[in-house]
Amino acid sequence: MKTRMIIAILSLGLFTAWPTTATPPYTAIIIDSGSPYFVPRSATVSSGSPIRWDNPTATEHTITHLGCFEDGNACAFDSGIVLPSGSFTLPGLAPGHYPYLCRIHPIMHGVITVTDTFVPSQL
Ligand SMILES: [Cu+2]
């Protein structure tokens, strides 16, 4: 009887621990100080799926959609300054092609392609 109760408590612990240990459903892009600067430089995600840029470098960067340099309405995302050890997460984008760059280092550029079809997150 006592053993059964212990098992019940243990399995309850497993269930409550599940959400925190689950793999986050986002596409991760790592900022790098050297070429290609964004890893992967070209990422394909499904619409509405979160995208997260991590900055492990010692420098500040931005993730700025090229549309932001045209007019306000064409700007899909602009992270502002992403500090060293910081990150920037986009909750999701509508289907389309989104070239972006770093405002501080315009040599750094990448592209996000958002599709209507399901794409497993690239972790
Ligand atoms: Cu930069």
Backbone and ligand atoms as CSV (ligand in chain L), in Angstrom:
chain,resi,resn,atom,element,x,y,z
A,1,MET,N,N,0.831,-1.214,0.000
A,1,MET,CA,C,0.000,0.000,0.000
A,1,MET,C,C,0.865,1.263,0.000
A,2,LYS,N,N,1.875,1.248,0.877
A,2,LYS,CA,C,2.759,2.410,0.983
A,2,LYS,C,C,3.528,2.610,-0.337
A,3,THR,N,N,4.000,1.510,-0.926
A,3,THR,CA,C,4.766,1.566,-2.174
A,3,THR,C,C,3.933,2.198,-3.272
A,4,ARG,N,N,2.671,1.768,-3.353
A,4,ARG,CA,C,1.785,2.284,-4.393
A,4,ARG,C,C,1.621,3.806,-4.275
A,5,MET,N,N,1.511,4.267,-3.047
A,5,MET,CA,C,1.320,5.701,-2.841
A,5,MET,C,C,2.572,6.465,-3.285
A,6,ILE,N,N,3.728,5.880,-2.984
A,6,ILE,CA,C,4.999,6.520,-3.382
A,6,ILE,C,C,5.077,6.599,-4.908
A,7,ILE,N,N,4.693,5.511,-5.571
A,7,ILE,CA,C,4.710,5.502,-7.043
A,7,ILE,C,C,3.764,6.579,-7.587
A,8,ALA,N,N,2.601,6.686,-6.972
A,8,ALA,CA,C,1.617,7.676,-7.416
A,8,ALA,C,C,2.190,9.088,-7.290
A,9,ILE,N,N,2.854,9.339,-6.175
A,9,ILE,CA,C,3.443,10.670,-5.941
A,9,ILE,C,C,4.565,10.931,-6.950
A,10,LEU,N,N,5.387,9.903,-7.192
A,10,LEU,CA,C,6.488,10.043,-8.149
A,10,LEU,C,C,5.977,10.349,-9.551
A,11,SER,N,N,4.940,9.629,-9.974
A,11,SER,CA,C,4.448,9.857,-11.336
A,11,SER,C,C,3.781,11.227,-11.451
A,12,LEU,N,N,3.186,11.678,-10.350
A,12,LEU,CA,C,2.609,13.014,-10.343
A,12,LEU,C,C,3.718,14.050,-10.551
A,13,GLY,N,N,4.870,13.793,-9.912
A,13,GLY,CA,C,6.028,14.672,-10.060
A,13,GLY,C,C,6.493,14.741,-11.500
A,14,LEU,N,N,6.475,13.588,-12.176
A,14,LEU,CA,C,6.875,13.539,-13.578
A,14,LEU,C,C,5.964,14.403,-14.432
A,15,PHE,N,N,4.679,14.288,-14.142
A,15,PHE,CA,C,3.710,15.034,-14.952
A,15,PHE,C,C,3.836,16.540,-14.746
A,16,THR,N,N,4.068,16.953,-13.520
A,16,THR,CA,C,4.163,18.384,-13.268
A,16,THR,C,C,5.478,18.930,-13.821
A,17,ALA,N,N,6.511,18.056,-13.930
A,17,ALA,CA,C,7.813,18.502,-14.434
A,17,ALA,C,C,7.792,18.587,-15.959
A,18,TRP,N,N,6.848,17.894,-16.609
A,18,TRP,CA,C,6.846,17.781,-18.068
A,18,TRP,C,C,6.908,19.108,-18.818
A,19,PRO,N,N,6.037,20.085,-18.512
A,19,PRO,CA,C,6.028,21.309,-19.339
A,19,PRO,C,C,7.353,22.065,-19.319
A,20,THR,N,N,8.084,22.056,-18.205
A,20,THR,CA,C,9.320,22.812,-18.116
A,20,THR,C,C,10.476,22.101,-18.839
A,21,THR,N,N,10.394,20.768,-18.976
A,21,THR,CA,C,11.490,20.046,-19.614
A,21,THR,C,C,11.247,19.850,-21.109
A,22,ALA,N,N,10.041,20.153,-21.604
A,22,ALA,CA,C,9.730,19.963,-23.020
A,22,ALA,C,C,10.573,20.902,-23.881
A,23,THR,N,N,10.898,20.453,-25.076
A,23,THR,CA,C,11.676,21.262,-26.016
A,23,THR,C,C,10.836,22.456,-26.473
A,24,PRO,N,N,11.407,23.671,-26.387
A,24,PRO,CA,C,10.627,24.836,-26.801
A,24,PRO,C,C,10.339,24.798,-28.304
A,25,PRO,N,N,9.123,25.072,-28.713
A,25,PRO,CA,C,8.773,24.982,-30.141
A,25,PRO,C,C,9.107,26.266,-30.901
A,26,TYR,N,N,10.378,26.609,-30.936
A,26,TYR,CA,C,10.765,27.771,-31.722
A,26,TYR,C,C,11.998,27.441,-32.565
A,27,THR,N,N,12.216,28.219,-33.598
A,27,THR,CA,C,13.403,28.069,-34.429
A,27,THR,C,C,14.494,28.949,-33.841
A,28,ALA,N,N,15.645,28.374,-33.565
A,28,ALA,CA,C,16.746,29.119,-32.963
A,28,ALA,C,C,17.759,29.539,-34.026
A,29,ILE,N,N,18.136,30.818,-33.996
A,29,ILE,CA,C,19.173,31.335,-34.880
A,29,ILE,C,C,20.254,31.932,-33.980
A,30,ILE,N,N,21.494,31.497,-34.184
A,30,ILE,CA,C,22.593,31.948,-33.330
A,30,ILE,C,C,23.375,33.044,-34.056
A,31,ILE,N,N,23.563,34.164,-33.362
A,31,ILE,CA,C,24.355,35.262,-33.913
A,31,ILE,C,C,25.827,34.921,-33.712
A,32,ASP,N,N,26.633,35.101,-34.772
A,32,ASP,CA,C,28.060,34.778,-34.716
A,32,ASP,C,C,28.881,36.012,-35.110
A,33,SER,N,N,30.079,36.161,-34.550
A,33,SER,CA,C,30.940,37.303,-34.877
A,33,SER,C,C,31.567,37.155,-36.255
A,34,GLY,N,N,31.639,35.931,-36.761
A,34,GLY,CA,C,32.230,35.694,-38.082
A,34,GLY,C,C,31.180,35.202,-39.052
A,35,SER,N,N,31.574,35.166,-40.339
A,35,SER,CA,C,30.673,34.706,-41.393
A,35,SER,C,C,30.203,33.286,-41.079
A,36,PRO,N,N,28.933,32.934,-41.282
A,36,PRO,CA,C,27.890,33.702,-41.959
A,36,PRO,C,C,27.088,34.629,-41.034
A,37,TYR,N,N,27.557,34.890,-39.825
A,37,TYR,CA,C,26.981,35.854,-38.867
A,37,TYR,C,C,25.652,35.427,-38.248
A,38,PHE,N,N,24.749,34.876,-39.051
A,38,PHE,CA,C,23.510,34.322,-38.504
A,38,PHE,C,C,23.496,32.842,-38.867
A,39,VAL,N,N,23.358,31.974,-37.867
A,39,VAL,CA,C,23.425,30.521,-38.100
A,39,VAL,C,C,22.105,29.877,-37.658
A,40,PRO,N,N,21.287,29.336,-38.575
A,40,PRO,CA,C,21.519,29.337,-40.020
A,40,PRO,C,C,21.219,30.708,-40.630
A,41,ARG,N,N,21.941,31.023,-41.691
A,41,ARG,CA,C,21.760,32.317,-42.355
A,41,ARG,C,C,20.399,32.375,-43.050
A,42,SER,N,N,19.970,31.226,-43.549
A,42,SER,CA,C,18.664,31.136,-44.198
A,42,SER,C,C,17.822,30.112,-43.443
A,43,ALA,N,N,16.686,30.545,-42.918
A,43,ALA,CA,C,15.838,29.642,-42.141
A,43,ALA,C,C,14.425,29.636,-42.708
A,44,THR,N,N,13.826,28.462,-42.753
A,44,THR,CA,C,12.445,28.334,-43.212
A,44,THR,C,C,11.593,27.885,-42.034
A,45,VAL,N,N,10.531,28.627,-41.767
A,45,VAL,CA,C,9.650,28.308,-40.639
A,45,VAL,C,C,8.198,28.344,-41.112
A,46,SER,N,N,7.323,27.714,-40.350
A,46,SER,CA,C,5.908,27.769,-40.708
A,46,SER,C,C,5.278,29.028,-40.115
A,47,SER,N,N,4.220,29.501,-40.720
A,47,SER,CA,C,3.601,30.754,-40.288
A,47,SER,C,C,3.105,30.629,-38.843
A,48,GLY,N,N,3.331,31.670,-38.081
A,48,GLY,CA,C,2.906,31.691,-36.684
A,48,GLY,C,C,3.865,30.984,-35.743
A,49,SER,N,N,4.939,30.394,-36.271
A,49,SER,CA,C,5.900,29.680,-35.428
A,49,SER,C,C,6.978,30.657,-34.932
A,50,PRO,N,N,7.262,30.678,-33.610
A,50,PRO,CA,C,8.221,31.643,-33.068
A,50,PRO,C,C,9.647,31.427,-33.583
A,51,ILE,N,N,10.377,32.526,-33.674
A,51,ILE,CA,C,11.782,32.504,-34.103
A,51,ILE,C,C,12.560,33.251,-33.025
A,52,ARG,N,N,13.671,32.660,-32.604
A,52,ARG,CA,C,14.462,33.312,-31.564
A,52,ARG,C,C,15.915,33.437,-31.981
A,53,TRP,N,N,16.447,34.650,-31.876
A,53,TRP,CA,C,17.872,34.905,-32.145
A,53,TRP,C,C,18.586,35.002,-30.803
A,54,ASP,N,N,19.670,34.271,-30.654
A,54,ASP,CA,C,20.486,34.328,-29.439
A,54,ASP,C,C,21.803,35.014,-29.766
A,55,ASN,N,N,22.226,35.897,-28.879
A,55,ASN,CA,C,23.477,36.631,-29.088
A,55,ASN,C,C,24.557,36.198,-28.089
A,56,PRO,N,N,25.342,35.172,-28.433
A,56,PRO,CA,C,26.428,34.739,-27.541
A,56,PRO,C,C,27.706,35.534,-27.765
A,57,THR,N,N,27.698,36.533,-28.674
A,57,THR,CA,C,28.910,37.312,-28.950
A,57,THR,C,C,29.104,38.383,-27.877
A,58,ALA,N,N,30.251,39.074,-27.925
A,58,ALA,CA,C,30.569,40.119,-26.946
A,58,ALA,C,C,30.111,41.493,-27.433
A,59,THR,N,N,29.328,41.515,-28.537
A,59,THR,CA,C,28.962,42.763,-29.201
A,59,THR,C,C,27.443,42.913,-29.274
A,60,GLU,N,N,27.003,44.165,-29.335
A,60,GLU,CA,C,25.577,44.426,-29.537
A,60,GLU,C,C,25.226,44.253,-31.011
A,61,HIS,N,N,24.035,43.745,-31.277
A,61,HIS,CA,C,23.565,43.579,-32.654
A,61,HIS,C,C,22.085,43.932,-32.726
A,62,THR,N,N,21.568,44.050,-33.958
A,62,THR,CA,C,20.118,44.172,-34.143
A,62,THR,C,C,19.689,43.158,-35.192
A,63,ILE,N,N,18.410,42.843,-35.186
A,63,ILE,CA,C,17.804,41.989,-36.199
A,63,ILE,C,C,16.719,42.854,-36.825
A,64,THR,N,N,17.028,43.383,-37.997
A,64,THR,CA,C,16.177,44.396,-38.607
A,64,THR,C,C,15.751,43.991,-40.010
A,65,HIS,N,N,14.443,43.876,-40.206
A,65,HIS,CA,C,13.887,43.533,-41.516
A,65,HIS,C,C,14.248,44.640,-42.507
A,66,LEU,N,N,14.616,44.248,-43.730
A,66,LEU,CA,C,15.014,45.257,-44.729
A,66,LEU,C,C,13.876,46.225,-45.030
A,67,GLY,N,N,12.639,45.783,-44.854
A,67,GLY,CA,C,11.479,46.646,-45.075
A,67,GLY,C,C,11.490,47.882,-44.189
A,68,CYS,N,N,12.196,47.817,-43.063
A,68,CYS,CA,C,12.251,48.950,-42.136
A,68,CYS,C,C,13.022,50.126,-42.726
A,69,PHE,N,N,13.807,49.868,-43.785
A,69,PHE,CA,C,14.583,50.938,-44.408
A,69,PHE,C,C,13.803,51.609,-45.539
A,70,GLU,N,N,12.642,51.056,-45.858
A,70,GLU,CA,C,11.830,51.623,-46.943
A,70,GLU,C,C,10.801,52.595,-46.365
A,71,ASP,N,N,9.705,52.072,-45.824
A,71,ASP,CA,C,8.756,52.934,-45.120
A,71,ASP,C,C,8.184,52.154,-43.940
A,72,GLY,N,N,7.604,52.849,-43.028
A,72,GLY,CA,C,7.127,52.250,-41.788
A,72,GLY,C,C,6.210,51.055,-41.975
A,73,ASN,N,N,5.356,51.092,-42.994
A,73,ASN,CA,C,4.383,50.021,-43.186
A,73,ASN,C,C,5.017,48.703,-43.622
A,74,ALA,N,N,6.209,48.793,-44.243
A,74,ALA,CA,C,6.863,47.593,-44.775
A,74,ALA,C,C,7.762,46.930,-43.727
A,75,CYS,N,N,7.853,47.510,-42.541
A,75,CYS,CA,C,8.755,47.005,-41.499
A,75,CYS,C,C,8.075,45.881,-40.712
A,76,ALA,N,N,8.548,44.650,-40.932
A,76,ALA,CA,C,7.918,43.492,-40.275
A,76,ALA,C,C,8.464,43.266,-38.863
A,77,PHE,N,N,9.763,43.574,-38.676
A,77,PHE,CA,C,10.337,43.420,-37.332
A,77,PHE,C,C,11.648,44.190,-37.227
A,78,ASP,N,N,11.904,44.711,-36.026
A,78,ASP,CA,C,13.165,45.373,-35.716
A,78,ASP,C,C,13.415,45.149,-34.229
A,79,SER,N,N,14.464,44.426,-33.914
A,79,SER,CA,C,14.700,43.993,-32.529
A,79,SER,C,C,15.118,45.141,-31.621
A,80,GLY,N,N,15.680,46.230,-32.197
A,80,GLY,CA,C,16.396,47.173,-31.342
A,80,GLY,C,C,17.703,46.499,-30.946
A,81,ILE,N,N,18.424,47.092,-29.993
A,81,ILE,CA,C,19.724,46.541,-29.585
A,81,ILE,C,C,19.532,45.207,-28.855
A,82,VAL,N,N,20.240,44.174,-29.332
A,82,VAL,CA,C,20.277,42.894,-28.619
A,82,VAL,C,C,21.647,42.804,-27.947
A,83,LEU,N,N,21.647,42.854,-26.620
A,83,LEU,CA,C,22.893,42.886,-25.848
A,83,LEU,C,C,23.602,41.537,-25.874
A,84,PRO,N,N,24.924,41.545,-25.590
A,84,PRO,CA,C,25.634,40.275,-25.431
A,84,PRO,C,C,24.904,39.393,-24.406
A,85,SER,N,N,24.785,38.117,-24.714
A,85,SER,CA,C,24.048,37.129,-23.904
A,85,SER,C,C,22.538,37.358,-23.954
A,86,GLY,N,N,22.093,38.314,-24.746
A,86,GLY,CA,C,20.669,38.580,-24.875
A,86,GLY,C,C,20.059,37.789,-26.010
A,87,SER,N,N,18.744,37.948,-26.167
A,87,SER,CA,C,18.073,37.279,-27.272
A,87,SER,C,C,16.878,38.099,-27.718
A,88,PHE,N,N,16.384,37.778,-28.883
A,88,PHE,CA,C,15.219,38.457,-29.449
A,88,PHE,C,C,14.288,37.379,-30.000
A,89,THR,N,N,13.032,37.409,-29.579
A,89,THR,CA,C,12.072,36.409,-30.035
A,89,THR,C,C,10.932,37.071,-30.769
A,90,LEU,N,N,10.642,36.547,-31.959
A,90,LEU,CA,C,9.477,36.982,-32.730
A,90,LEU,C,C,8.401,35.937,-32.508
A,91,PRO,N,N,7.183,36.337,-32.141
A,91,PRO,CA,C,6.137,35.345,-31.898
A,91,PRO,C,C,5.721,34.590,-33.153
A,92,GLY,N,N,5.956,35.164,-34.310
A,92,GLY,CA,C,5.565,34.475,-35.538
A,92,GLY,C,C,5.338,35.496,-36.635
A,93,LEU,N,N,5.403,35.044,-37.881
A,93,LEU,CA,C,5.257,35.944,-39.021
A,93,LEU,C,C,4.255,35.353,-40.009
A,94,ALA,N,N,3.684,36.226,-40.830
A,94,ALA,CA,C,2.816,35.778,-41.911
A,94,ALA,C,C,3.692,35.200,-43.027
A,95,PRO,N,N,3.142,34.312,-43.862
A,95,PRO,CA,C,3.937,33.741,-44.940
A,95,PRO,C,C,4.596,34.826,-45.793
A,96,GLY,N,N,5.840,34.595,-46.181
A,96,GLY,CA,C,6.568,35.570,-46.991
A,96,GLY,C,C,8.060,35.354,-46.881
A,97,HIS,N,N,8.795,36.277,-47.486
A,97,HIS,CA,C,10.241,36.230,-47.557
A,97,HIS,C,C,10.746,37.448,-46.804
A,98,TYR,N,N,11.545,37.257,-45.779
A,98,TYR,CA,C,11.960,38.367,-44.915
A,98,TYR,C,C,13.486,38.475,-44.825
A,99,PRO,N,N,14.113,39.201,-45.748
A,99,PRO,CA,C,15.541,39.451,-45.589
A,99,PRO,C,C,15.759,40.450,-44.446
A,100,TYR,N,N,16.836,40.250,-43.686
A,100,TYR,CA,C,17.096,41.154,-42.560
A,100,TYR,C,C,18.599,41.369,-42.425
A,101,LEU,N,N,18.972,42.393,-41.646
A,101,LEU,CA,C,20.386,42.621,-41.367
A,101,LEU,C,C,20.558,43.216,-39.983
A,102,CYS,N,N,21.820,43.409,-39.614
A,102,CYS,CA,C,22.160,44.072,-38.358
A,102,CYS,C,C,22.435,45.534,-38.697
A,103,ARG,N,N,21.723,46.453,-38.044
A,103,ARG,CA,C,21.902,47.895,-38.311
A,103,ARG,C,C,23.323,48.353,-37.990
A,104,ILE,N,N,23.929,47.751,-36.964
A,104,ILE,CA,C,25.258,48.174,-36.519
A,104,ILE,C,C,26.342,47.634,-37.451
A,105,HIS,N,N,26.143,46.411,-37.966
A,105,HIS,CA,C,27.105,45.765,-38.867
A,105,HIS,C,C,26.340,45.273,-40.091
A,106,PRO,N,N,26.100,46.166,-41.075
A,106,PRO,CA,C,25.261,45.793,-42.226
A,106,PRO,C,C,25.806,44.630,-43.060
A,107,ILE,N,N,27.066,44.228,-42.794
A,107,ILE,CA,C,27.602,43.057,-43.497
A,107,ILE,C,C,26.882,41.787,-43.006
A,108,MET,N,N,26.312,41.865,-41.807
A,108,MET,CA,C,25.589,40.716,-41.241
A,108,MET,C,C,24.180,40.696,-41.800
A,109,HIS,N,N,23.876,39.705,-42.583
A,109,HIS,CA,C,22.493,39.602,-43.041
A,109,HIS,C,C,22.045,38.161,-43.183
A,110,GLY,N,N,20.741,37.974,-43.096
A,110,GLY,CA,C,20.149,36.644,-43.189
A,110,GLY,C,C,18.763,36.761,-43.789
A,111,VAL,N,N,18.082,35.642,-43.892
A,111,VAL,CA,C,16.746,35.654,-44.460
A,111,VAL,C,C,15.867,34.596,-43.786
A,112,ILE,N,N,14.632,35.004,-43.553
A,112,ILE,CA,C,13.624,34.088,-43.013
A,112,ILE,C,C,12.588,33.864,-44.109
A,113,THR,N,N,12.291,32.616,-44.386
A,113,THR,CA,C,11.211,32.286,-45.307
A,113,THR,C,C,10.097,31.647,-44.490
A,114,VAL,N,N,8.919,32.233,-44.562
A,114,VAL,CA,C,7.788,31.715,-43.799
A,114,VAL,C,C,6.796,31.070,-44.768
A,115,THR,N,N,6.486,29.817,-44.497
A,115,THR,CA,C,5.590,29.055,-45.373
A,115,THR,C,C,4.277,28.767,-44.657
A,116,ASP,N,N,3.287,28.376,-45.438
A,116,ASP,CA,C,1.995,27.975,-44.883
A,116,ASP,C,C,2.026,26.552,-44.364
A,117,THR,N,N,2.980,25.765,-44.875
A,117,THR,CA,C,3.042,24.353,-44.509
A,117,THR,C,C,3.872,24.155,-43.255
A,118,PHE,N,N,3.641,23.050,-42.560
A,118,PHE,CA,C,4.332,22.769,-41.317
A,118,PHE,C,C,5.814,22.464,-41.558
A,119,VAL,N,N,6.684,23.150,-40.807
A,119,VAL,CA,C,8.120,22.886,-40.869
A,119,VAL,C,C,8.571,22.610,-39.432
A,120,PRO,N,N,9.177,21.450,-39.164
A,120,PRO,CA,C,9.642,21.193,-37.789
A,120,PRO,C,C,10.669,22.231,-37.380
A,121,SER,N,N,10.629,22.698,-36.129
A,121,SER,CA,C,11.571,23.733,-35.695
A,121,SER,C,C,12.983,23.182,-35.737
A,122,GLN,N,N,13.932,24.054,-36.097
A,122,GLN,CA,C,15.311,23.636,-36.335
A,122,GLN,C,C,16.142,23.694,-35.068
A,123,LEU,N,N,15.928,22.777,-34.159
A,123,LEU,CA,C,16.731,22.791,-32.940
A,123,LEU,C,C,17.739,21.672,-32.914
L,1,CU,CU,CU,25.824,43.238,-35.598
